[in-house]
Amino acid sequence: MGDDGDCECRPLGFLIGLPFALLALILSLVGAVIWVLGSILSCLCPCCICCTGLANLAVSLVKLPIRILRWFIHQIPC
């Protein structure tokens, strides 16, 4: 309980965000499959510039559960 307002332990935000993070985990698995397919396609045909955008979308889907949990944790005050 410092005066600086920097609190790292916010279990309520974690618990509230957990169901949403689990849903995002399913989306991240889909993103991982898309990323693998996009990587294979870009290796087979390097002229496909759309595969790069697809791979970037897939990487953002893979990072989604962590981003959702961090957002919920930062929404709850100490």
Secondary structure, DSSP 8 states (H G I E B T S, - for coil): --TT------HHHHHHHHHHHHHHHHHHHHHHHHHHHHHHHHHH-TT-THHHHHHHHHHHHHHHHHHHHHHHHHHS--
